Amino acid sequence: MSIDIRKPHSMTLEQAQQVADNLAADLAARFGIDYGWDENTIVFERPGVNGEIDVDPDCIHVRARLGLPFALMQTAVEDAIHRQLEKHFS
């Protein structure tokens, strides 16, 4: 199973990076992932899930690959991502 979410934005790159960092922190708190920055990409992982949050001047792109048991929680993970992105980009 996988997640692929793109959210256009009109923020500066630094502001969008802060939103991405907030998203990663929220996912870490909810789902116990570890994450870190690699240039303009947040890389995250834990057993059963790994992915990236790419930040560019126009878009934040979240990609995740889900193993069991996270595949069973795909909707909850997607909802958490969408809520965090809408909170900052609406």
Phi, psi and omega in degrees: 000151179214160177239137178216104184234129175243137178227109176295153178213166178236023179276169169290163179300320181296319178294318179295323177296323178294319177298316179298320178295319176298319178298313180298319178297320178296315178296322178297317180292320183283322191237005175069034179271156170258145180212160177197160181273141169228092188060244182261023181230133171267127177254130180227152180195161169190165178304125178098351178204140171207156181178191183220152169237105179271136179240124173229176185298344184241344192204148166251130184236117181254125176232136178215144174249126186249128170259183175287143002271001183295332177300327178287341180253017185306315181298318180295320179293314178299317179299318179297319179295311181300317180299314181295317180293318180295325180301325184259342186242008180275000000 
